[in-house]
Amino acid sequence: MSDFTSNFWSVYVTGITLVSILACALLLWFSGKAKAMTASDNSTGHVWDEDLREMNNPLPRWWVWLFIITIVFAVVYLVLYPGLGTFTGSTKWTSIGQYDAEVAKGNAEVAPLYAKFAAMPIEEVSRDPQAHAIGERLFMNNCSQCHGSDARGSKGFPNLTDKDWLHGGSPENITETITKGRMGVMPPMAAAVGTADDVKNVANYVLSLSNSPHDSVRAELGKSKFVVCAACHGTDGKGNQALGAPNLTDNIWLHGFGEAAIMAMVNNGKVNQMPAQEERLTEGQIRVLAAYVWGYSNNAKAN
């Protein structure tokens, strides 16, 4: 790790860059001063294809000046912009700074448009054609990678088109989720449940809560063991949106369905993260995006 925390590479890059420029300058100077051994006809004595002679003529002026301009440009560039190790250049330019400036400029240009939506209830925003089009683009660029272009999700990624919400489906809840993100943690519970057989019984009891195919005998045996799960999922298994604990009675399975999937969850636990978007999107963009997502499960035309 010392190679990455010391200034060795900065010095190395600086040295290589400056030596390269100096070497180019010296090569140009040397080529103009060096005298080649020539014959009486001003050739070097090298002949190819019987009559093709190498002459000892000076470099073309345009070539020399192009070389000089290239060297001068390199020096000026390295003074103005970063290129010499940790030296940031006199302009203090960075790609991140340019990106931030361009984003800020773009946000300023569309701010009046988002201001119009800020004065409207989210329910109304979700039905506005212009807001819907903007929300769709925001969703495709920022959300579809996980939730899918149709917002129906996949294994491990929630379906946003139904009425099943881990943290609540109100406009306020959705806005908070997009803004701050969510961290879902299901700890491994096998040790608390008991033996491997007890885990299997609990899995069958969980399946019974949604009338899914299960072993009724094992489900009855697992009912008493479910008490360790009830702290988050509730005694009735309907979940807890304050904790993001899923409802186990609705037959909607985020991480897989069946005895084996539930046993794996109890044995190994699961960590899911919805990244916060507040540093990537403006408040106005988040509002329009929240309205678009809310509309999926509340507007008939969005479904």
N, C-alpha and C positions, 0 to 999 in steps of 0.2 A: 504493500500500500504506500510505502514511502515514495515510490516513483510518481504517484498521483498527488501527493500532498506537498512535495518539494517544488522548487522553481526550475528543476532541471530541464523539463520539456519546453518551458517558456524560453529559456536561454538557448536551448538546442534549435528551436524553430527560428528564433531571431538570428542566430549565427548562420544557419543554412541559407536563410533568405538574403542577408546582407552579403555573404560570401558569393552567392550566385550572381547578384547584381554587379559586384566588383569584378568577378571573373568575366562577365560579358563585356564590361568596359575595357578591361585589360586585353581581351581577345581582339576587340575592335582596334585598340591602339597598336597592338603588336602587328596585326595584319597590315596596318598602314605604314609601319616603320620597317618591318622585316624586309631584307633584300634577298631575293632568291637567286641562285646561280642560273644565269641565263646564257644562251648561245648568242652568236652575233645577230641572229634574226629576232631577238627578244623573246625567244621561246625557252621553255624549261628543259627542252631536250626530250620530253615525253611525246611519243607519237603512237597513235592508235589507227587501226584500219588503213595503214600505209600512208595516209596524208592528213590525218586529224592531229594537229599539233596543239599542245597546251601552252598558251601565251602567258607572259608575266605582266598582265595589264592590271592597273589599280581597280579596286572595287567601284562599282557605279555609285555616283553621288547620291542618287535617290535611295539606294540600299543603305549607304552609310547614315544618311539622315534619318531614315526609318528606324535604324538600330538605335541612334541617339535619342530619338523621340520616345522609343519604347523604354529605354533606361530612365529618362527623365520622368515619364509617366509613372513608372514603378515607384520611384522615390517620392514623388508628390502624393501618390495614392497611399503609401505607407505612412506618410506624415499625417494625412487627413483621416484615414480609416484604420481600424484594427487589422493587423497582419503581422506584427512583430511580437509574437508571444503574448504577454499580458498587457502590452501597450494598447490603450484603447483608441488612440488617434486624437487629433486636436478637435475633431467635430463631435467626439463621444457617441458616434453612431453605433446602434446595435440593431440586429434584425428584430429583436423583441420590441424595442422602442418604436421601430417603424410600424410593426404590426399593430401595436397598441394605438398608435396615432391614427392609422387607417381605420381601425375599428371604432375609435372615438368619433372620427369624422363621419363614418357611416351612420352611427347611432344618432349623432346630432341631426343628420339630414332626415331621418325617419321619426325623430322624436315627436313632431306634431301629429303624425298619424297615430302613434301609440297613445298620445295624450287624449285623443278622441275616445279610445277604448277604455281608458282609465276612468272616464266619467260614466261608463255604462256598467250595469250589473253583469257579472260573469255569465249568468244564464242568457242574457241578451247578447253578449259578445259571442257566445257559442253559436248563435243563430245568424250572425251577421256574415254575409257572403265574403266580404273582403277580409274580415278577421279569420274566417274559416280557411281561406286560401293561404294566408300568412301562417296560421297555426299548422297547417299541413306541411308547409316547407320547414318550419321549425322542428316539427316532429320527425320528419324524414332525416333531417341533418343531425339531430341530437338524441333521438329516442328509438328510432326504428332498428338500430343496430342490435338492441336487446329485445324490444317488444315486438319487432316485426313491422313491416310496412303496413299491415292491416291492423296493428295494435293488439293482435290476439295472443301475443307472447309465445312462449314455448317452455319446455321443461326448465324450471328455475327462474323463469321470467314471467311475471304476472300478465294475465289477460286483462286488458283495459276496456274491453267492450261489454263486460258483464257487470253484475251488481255486487260482485265479491271483492271487497276492499280490505286489505290487511290493516291499513291505518286510517280508514274512513274515506268515503267517496264524495264528500261535500266539496264545493269549490274551494273553501278555506283549507281543507285537508290536502287536497291535490296541490294547491299553491305552495303549501308548506313542504310537501314532499319534494316537489321540483326544486324549491329554493334551497332547503337545508339538506336534502338527501335523506336516506334511511339506512339504518344498519340492523339487519335482522339476525338474531343469534338464537339457535336452538342448541343448547348444550347437550353433550352425550349423557344420556340418562340411564344407561344399562345398569350401572352400579347401584343406583337408587331404586330401580325397579326390582332387581333381584337376580335370579338365575336366567340363563338363556331361555329356559322354558317359560319363565315369567314374561320375558320380553315378547315371546311369540304369543302368549295369551293376551297381553296388552294390545299388540298389533291387531288381533282379531276383535278385541273390544272396540278399538277405534274404528275398524271397518263396520262394525255393527251400528255405530252411531249414525251412519249415513245409509243404512240398509244395503250396504255393499255386500257382495258374496263373502261369507266368513264361516268359521267353525263356531257354532253357537255354544258348544261346551267350553271351548277355550275362551270365548268372549266372556262368559259368565265368570270363569276363573280370573280373568284379567281385570274385571270391573274394580275389585278392591285395590289392585295395583295402580289403577289409573289416578289414584289420589295424588301421586307425585307429579302428574302431568296437569292436574286440575289447577295448580297454582297459577299457570299461565293461560291454559285453554278453558278454564272454568269447569265447574263440576258437571255442567251439562254438555261440555265440549264445544260450545259455540264461540270460543275464542275471546280475545280481548284486544280491541283496536288500539287501546292506549299503549299496549306492549307490542303490537304488531303480531300477536299470536293468532294463527289461522283458525277459522271455524272448521271443526272436524265433522260437522253434521251435514254439510251441503254437497258432498260428493265432488268437490273441486280439489284437485291434488296438484300442488305447485311443483313438487319434486318427485312425482311418480306415484302410481297407484298399485295397490296390492300388498299382500302380507310381507313380501321380501323388501319392498321399498320402505314400508313403515318400520320394519325391524332395523333396516340400515340407518334410518333417521334416528331411532332411539339409541342405537349402539354408537353411532359416529357423530351425531349432531350435524349441524349445518350453519354456515355463515353466509349471508347474502347481503350485498351492499348496493344501494341505489345512490350513485354519486350526486353530490350537490351541484346545482347548476348556477348558483348565484354569482360566481366569478366569471362565468362564460356568457350568461344572458343578462340583459337589462331587466329591470322591474317590469317594464311594459311588455317585453317579450315573454317573460314568465307568465304574466297575466293572460296574454292571448293563448299561449300554449296550454295553460291550465284550463281555459275555456274550451279549447279544442278537445283535450282529453276528457273533460267532463261530458262533453257532447256525445262522445262515443256511446256511453251507456244511458244517456238521458234524452237525446234527440233521435227521433225515429229515422230521419233522413241520414244521420251519421252512421247508422247501423246498416 
